[in-house]
Amino acid sequence: MIDAHAPSTRSARTPYARCALVGLGGLFAGVTGPLLSTFVPLLVRDALGEHRLVIGAVMAIDNVLLLLLVPWAGAASDRASARGQGRLPIVVSGFVLAAVGMALFPYSATLGIAGLIGATVVLYTGINLQRSPFHALIADLVPSRYRSLATGSFTFQMCVGAIVFLMLGRMLGMQPAFLIAAGTVIAIALAFTVGLREPAVSTSHGTEATFRSLFDAAWSAIRGVVPGLRAVFIASLLLQLTFQTFTTWFALHGTERFGVRPEDVTVGFIAWAVGGMIGALPAGVIGVRIGRRNTMLVGLALMAGCLLALHRVTHVSHATPLLALASASWTLPTVNAYPLFVEPIPRARRGVLAALFVLSMALGGAIGDPLNGGLFDLFGGYRPLFLMMTIYTALAFVAVLFVPRGAGEADTG
């Protein structure tokens, strides 16, 4: 069993095993996310027909549960940590619920709309229940100096899981892929239960971790009470906005600009996943070596350059290596943003602040689709996709510049 009481000094042995085990949370995201994005809309449409309003309502269940459960679970994990129960039971419960939902979902449509909604609620309850407690758990279990390695492991395993399960879904079909995914999630839950041991009881009182803590934390971040917290919040939002722009609109951009079939555009998504897989672990190492702020700035600058070059290419074969390089650059700020964000946060408040971080990412995604849709309407097409992504990345670079030097770096909390 991995002990979280190991010393966190610079001379301590690098906790590779612990980072690898914590990174299984990224495998969970890679296993569930791509399959859901690929098959859930199709299954909902097949079950409900062309009733688009009802389809939209069912698809919105995920966002409703995210807004309800992410802050609640973060505050609940702080209370559990204060009582000595730890955050891990909440995380494992989320994994188990998600596994049940994954196993049931392909068959739920046979029970009609009630079965489909029931499976959707179970599935997304599990996914959203574990998000903020898991992020807080990373900071609880991994010494400050090595948190970038842990988030690098998370991102690496997420990309590997996405590639493998997209291929499984394509080769085996929806039902076998969902069942294999459910078994994989159960295995991750067992690995966490057996392999992780949380540190000693938090010194905070359970009453300090209330649902209102989220609003207090958000207001403190807006006012800039904690140096650098507001800037990282904005940078993370813009980073997610950039990523959401690509995932939502690249297929339409590619078919219009390069004149290829929709099936051929998938090579761009694969290139992005491969680039993320290649860059994730080095991003963690670089963050440890040169600091989190510097690594984020380097990554955002490289990413902006790649995106600007993508704006000028005219053939999909030329875009593919640039997409992989842009994704590898994207891992540098992605891997180091959360460790920088969480560094000044005391353990008693990590669940609530982790919820705030997760919600900032969700807000970037929620803003992105309508904003970009309006801009594409304004320009009369999808041609400026990568130019828009360049602007978002440049703004994120500027936001990181407002993080004071030394703020959020390892062992400075």
C-alpha positions in Angstrom: 0.0 0.0 0.0 1.3 3.4 -0.9 1.9 5.6 2.1 1.2 9.3 1.8 3.4 10.2 4.9 6.6 9.9 2.9 8.8 13.1 3.3 8.3 15.8 0.7 11.7 17.4 0.8 13.8 17.8 -2.4 16.1 15.0 -1.3 13.3 12.5 -1.0 12.9 9.8 -3.6 10.6 10.7 -6.5 7.2 8.9 -5.8 6.8 7.4 -9.3 4.6 4.6 -8.1 2.2 7.0 -6.3 2.1 9.3 -9.3 1.3 6.4 -11.6 -1.5 5.1 -9.3 -3.0 8.6 -8.9 -2.8 9.0 -12.6 -5.4 6.2 -13.0 -7.9 8.9 -12.4 -6.9 10.2 -15.8 -7.5 6.7 -17.3 -11.0 6.8 -15.9 -11.6 10.1 -17.8 -10.0 8.6 -21.0 -12.1 5.5 -20.7 -15.5 7.2 -20.1 -15.3 10.6 -21.9 -14.6 9.6 -25.6 -17.1 6.7 -25.5 -19.8 9.0 -24.1 -19.1 11.7 -26.6 -19.2 9.3 -29.5 -22.1 7.0 -28.7 -24.4 8.8 -26.2 -25.8 11.4 -28.7 -26.5 8.6 -31.2 -28.2 6.4 -28.6 -30.4 9.2 -27.4 -31.4 10.1 -30.9 -32.2 6.5 -31.8 -34.3 6.1 -28.6 -36.2 9.4 -28.9 -36.4 9.9 -32.7 -36.0 13.4 -34.1 -37.5 15.2 -31.1 -34.6 17.6 -30.8 -36.0 19.5 -27.7 -36.3 16.2 -25.7 -32.8 15.1 -26.9 -31.4 18.4 -25.8 -33.0 18.0 -22.4 -31.6 14.5 -21.9 -28.1 15.7 -23.0 -28.3 18.6 -20.5 -28.5 16.2 -17.6 -24.7 16.0 -17.5 -24.3 19.8 -17.1 -27.1 20.0 -14.4 -25.4 17.2 -12.3 -22.0 18.9 -12.8 -23.3 22.2 -11.4 -25.0 20.4 -8.4 -22.5 17.7 -7.5 -19.1 19.2 -8.1 -19.4 21.9 -5.4 -21.4 19.6 -3.1 -18.8 16.8 -3.3 -15.9 19.2 -2.9 -17.3 20.5 0.4 -18.4 17.1 1.5 -14.9 15.8 1.0 -13.5 18.6 3.1 -15.9 17.6 5.9 -15.0 13.9 5.5 -11.3 14.8 5.7 -11.9 16.8 8.8 -13.7 13.8 10.5 -10.9 11.4 9.5 -13.0 9.5 6.9 -11.0 10.9 4.0 -11.9 11.8 0.5 -11.2 8.4 -1.0 -14.6 6.8 -0.2 -16.3 9.5 -2.2 -14.0 9.1 -5.1 -14.4 5.3 -5.1 -18.2 5.6 -4.8 -18.2 7.8 -7.9 -16.2 5.2 -9.8 -18.6 2.4 -8.9 -21.6 4.4 -9.9 -20.0 5.4 -13.2 -19.2 1.7 -13.8 -22.8 0.7 -13.2 -24.0 3.4 -15.5 -21.5 2.4 -18.2 -22.7 -1.2 -18.0 -26.4 -0.3 -18.1 -26.4 2.5 -20.7 -26.2 0.5 -23.9 -29.3 -1.5 -22.8 -31.2 1.3 -21.2 -33.1 2.3 -24.4 -35.0 -1.0 -24.3 -36.8 0.3 -21.2 -37.9 3.4 -23.0 -37.3 7.0 -22.0 -37.4 6.2 -18.3 -34.7 3.7 -18.6 -32.5 6.0 -20.7 -32.9 8.9 -18.2 -32.2 6.6 -15.2 -29.0 5.2 -16.7 -27.9 8.7 -17.7 -28.5 10.0 -14.1 -26.5 7.0 -12.6 -23.7 7.4 -15.0 -23.2 11.2 -14.8 -23.8 11.2 -11.0 -20.8 8.9 -10.7 -18.6 10.9 -13.0 -19.4 14.2 -11.4 -19.3 12.9 -7.8 -15.6 12.1 -8.0 -14.3 15.1 -9.8 -13.5 17.7 -7.1 -12.6 15.1 -4.3 -10.2 13.4 -6.7 -8.5 16.7 -7.5 -8.2 17.5 -3.8 -6.9 13.9 -3.3 -4.0 14.6 -5.7 -2.8 17.4 -3.5 -3.3 15.3 -0.3 -1.4 12.3 -1.5 1.5 13.8 -3.6 4.2 16.0 -2.1 4.2 19.5 -3.4 7.3 19.1 -5.5 5.9 16.2 -7.5 2.4 17.3 -8.2 3.2 18.2 -11.7 4.4 14.7 -12.3 1.1 13.4 -10.9 -1.0 15.6 -13.1 1.3 14.6 -16.0 0.6 10.9 -15.3 -3.2 11.8 -15.2 -3.0 13.5 -18.6 -0.9 10.7 -20.1 -3.2 8.0 -19.0 -6.3 10.0 -20.1 -4.9 10.3 -23.6 -3.9 6.6 -23.7 -7.4 5.6 -22.5 -9.0 7.8 -25.1 -7.0 6.3 -28.0 -7.6 2.7 -26.8 -11.3 3.0 -26.2 -12.0 4.9 -29.3 -10.4 2.1 -31.2 -12.3 -0.5 -29.2 -15.6 1.3 -29.9 -14.8 1.3 -33.6 -13.7 -2.3 -33.8 -16.1 -4.0 -31.3 -19.2 -1.7 -31.4 -20.9 0.2 -28.6 -22.1 -2.6 -26.2 -18.8 -4.5 -25.9 -16.8 -1.3 -25.5 -19.1 0.0 -22.8 -18.9 -3.3 -20.9 -15.1 -3.3 -21.1 -15.1 0.3 -20.0 -17.3 -0.6 -17.0 -14.9 -3.4 -16.0 -11.9 -1.1 -16.4 -13.5 1.5 -14.1 -14.1 -1.2 -11.4 -10.5 -2.2 -11.7 -9.4 1.4 -11.1 -11.7 1.7 -8.1 -10.1 -1.5 -6.6 -6.6 -0.2 -7.3 -7.4 3.0 -5.4 -9.0 1.1 -2.5 -6.0 -1.3 -2.1 -3.2 1.0 -3.1 -3.8 4.4 -1.6 -3.8 5.4 2.0 -4.7 9.0 2.9 -2.6 11.1 5.3 -3.6 11.8 8.9 -6.7 13.6 9.9 -7.0 17.2 8.9 -6.7 19.7 11.7 -9.8 21.7 10.5 -13.3 21.5 11.9 -16.0 20.0 9.7 -18.1 23.0 10.1 -15.6 25.0 8.1 -16.3 23.1 5.0 -19.8 24.1 4.0 -21.5 24.5 0.7 -21.3 28.2 1.1 -17.5 27.8 1.2 -17.6 27.6 -2.6 -19.1 31.1 -2.9 -16.6 32.5 -0.4 -13.7 30.9 -2.3 -15.0 32.2 -5.6 -15.3 35.7 -4.2 -11.8 35.5 -2.7 -10.4 34.5 -6.1 -12.2 37.3 -7.9 -10.9 39.8 -5.4 -7.4 38.4 -5.7 -7.0 37.6 -2.0 -4.6 34.8 -2.7 -1.7 35.9 -5.0 -2.0 34.4 -8.5 -5.2 32.5 -7.9 -7.4 34.8 -10.0 -4.8 34.7 -12.9 -4.6 30.9 -12.9 -8.4 30.7 -12.8 -8.7 32.9 -15.9 -5.8 31.1 -17.7 -7.5 27.7 -17.0 -10.8 29.0 -18.3 -9.1 30.3 -21.5 -7.2 27.0 -21.9 -10.4 25.0 -21.7 -12.0 27.5 -24.1 -9.2 26.8 -26.6 -9.5 23.0 -26.2 -13.3 23.1 -26.5 -13.1 25.2 -29.7 -11.0 22.4 -31.3 -13.1 19.5 -30.1 -16.4 21.0 -31.1 -15.6 22.7 -34.4 -12.6 21.0 -36.0 -14.7 18.4 -37.9 -16.7 21.2 -39.5 -13.7 23.3 -40.1 -11.8 20.4 -41.7 -14.5 19.3 -44.1 -15.1 22.9 -45.2 -11.5 24.0 -45.5 -9.6 20.9 -46.6 -12.5 19.4 -48.7 -12.2 15.9 -47.1 -14.8 13.4 -45.9 -15.8 13.6 -42.2 -14.1 10.2 -41.7 -10.8 11.7 -42.8 -11.0 14.5 -40.3 -10.7 12.0 -37.5 -7.0 11.9 -38.2 -6.8 15.3 -36.6 -8.4 14.2 -33.4 -6.1 11.2 -33.3 -3.1 13.4 -33.8 -4.2 15.6 -30.9 -4.6 12.6 -28.6 -1.2 11.2 -29.6 0.5 14.6 -29.1 -1.1 14.8 -25.6 0.1 11.3 -24.8 3.7 12.2 -25.9 3.8 15.5 -24.1 2.1 14.8 -20.8 4.9 13.1 -18.8 7.7 15.5 -20.1 5.4 18.4 -19.1 5.4 17.2 -15.5 9.2 16.7 -15.5 9.7 20.2 -17.0 7.3 21.7 -14.4 9.4 20.2 -11.6 12.7 21.4 -13.2 12.0 25.0 -14.3 8.9 25.8 -12.3 5.2 25.7 -13.0 4.7 29.3 -14.1 7.6 29.2 -16.6 6.5 25.9 -18.0 3.0 27.2 -18.6 4.4 30.3 -20.4 6.6 28.2 -22.6 3.8 25.8 -23.5 1.3 28.6 -24.3 3.9 30.4 -26.5 4.7 27.2 -28.4 1.0 26.4 -28.7 0.1 29.9 -30.1 2.9 29.5 -32.7 1.6 26.1 -33.8 -2.0 27.3 -34.0 -0.9 30.4 -36.0 0.9 28.0 -38.4 -2.3 25.8 -38.6 -4.2 28.9 -39.7 -2.0 29.1 -42.8 -1.8 25.4 -43.9 -4.0 24.3 -46.8 -3.8 20.5 -46.6 -4.9 18.1 -43.9 -1.7 16.1 -44.2 0.3 19.2 -43.3 -2.1 20.0 -40.4 -1.6 16.6 -38.8 2.0 17.0 -37.4 1.2 20.6 -36.4 -1.9 19.4 -34.4 0.3 16.8 -32.6 2.8 19.5 -31.8 0.1 21.9 -30.6 -1.3 19.2 -28.4 2.1 18.4 -26.9 2.5 22.1 -26.2 -1.0 22.2 -24.7 0.1 19.6 -22.1 2.7 22.0 -20.6 0.1 24.5 -19.2 -2.6 21.8 -18.7 -0.4 19.6 -16.5 1.0 22.5 -14.4 -2.1 24.7 -14.0 -3.7 22.7 -11.2 -0.5 22.2 -9.1 0.1 26.0 -9.3 -3.6 26.6 -8.5 -3.7 24.3 -5.4 -0.3 25.1 -3.9 -1.4 27.9 -1.6 -4.6 26.2 -0.5 -4.6 24.5 2.9 -5.7 20.9 3.1 -8.9 21.8 4.9 -10.1 23.9 1.9 -8.8 21.8 -1.0 -12.1 20.1 -1.8 -14.0 23.5 -2.2 -11.1 25.1 -4.2 -10.8 22.0 -6.4 -14.5 22.4 -7.1 -13.9 26.0 -8.1 -11.1 24.9 -10.5 -13.2 22.2 -12.1 -16.1 24.6 -12.5 -13.7 27.2 -14.1 -12.9 24.5 -16.7 -16.6 23.7 -17.2 -17.3 27.4 -17.6 -14.7 27.7 -20.4 -16.5 24.9 -22.2 -20.0 26.4 -21.6 -18.9 29.8 -22.9 -17.0 28.4 -25.9 -19.7 26.8 -28.0 -22.1 29.7 -28.2 -19.3 32.3 -28.4 -17.6 30.5 -31.3 -20.9 29.7 -33.0 -21.6 33.5 -33.1 -18.1 34.3 -34.4 -18.4 31.7 -37.2 -21.8 33.2 -38.1 -20.1 36.6 -38.2 -17.3 35.4 -40.4 -19.6 33.3 -42.6 -17.6 30.1 -42.2 -15.2 28.0 -40.1 -12.0 29.3 -41.7 -10.8 31.4 -38.7 -10.9 28.5 -36.3 -7.2 28.3 -35.5 -6.8 32.1 -35.5 -9.5 32.2 -32.8 -7.7 29.5 -30.9 -4.5 31.5 -31.2 -6.1 34.6 -29.7 -7.5 32.5 -26.7 -4.1 31.0 -26.1 -2.4 34.4 -26.3 -4.9 35.8 -23.7 -4.1 32.8 -21.4 -0.4 33.6 -21.8 -1.1 37.2 -20.7 -3.1 35.9 -17.7 -0.2 33.7 -16.5 2.1 36.7 -16.7 0.0 38.2 -13.9 0.9 35.3 -11.6 3.6 36.7 -9.3 7.0 34.9 -9.6 7.3 32.3 -7.0 3.5 32.1 -6.3 2.1 28.6 -6.6 5.5 27.0 -7.0 6.5 23.8 -5.2 6.8 24.0 -1.4 5.8 27.7 -1.3 2.2 27.2 -0.1 
